[in-house]
């Protein structure tokens, strides 16, 4: 990638080709190599994914120094991925996943992986 808007286009395309019923997403380009995305994705069952990403390009690849993805159904958090550095004992530190009151090791997910995880949960 040579410009951050290419990453933003990938995110927008991922959303368009997903089971998202409605989206409220704001894309902010700071300069050619950095930006931020914040939004809410709504699904047909009434659930939603609230998310934010700070992102910059390093050697043509997107790097997210800060991200948060929280999936909510029936006013309850189902899961949240983030990289806030507050669980240093997790082997994937600072990346982790909140499932209920449990904190588990997790790699940094892509939006596509999250949408697949949500689709799987919705199919159950």
Beta strands, then each sheet from edge to edge (+ up, - down):
strand 1: 20-31
strand 2: 34-43
strand 3: 48-58
strand 4: 61-73
strand 5: 76-82
strand 6: 96-99
strand 7: 102-105
sheet 1: 1+ 2- 3+ 4- 5+ 6- 7+
end
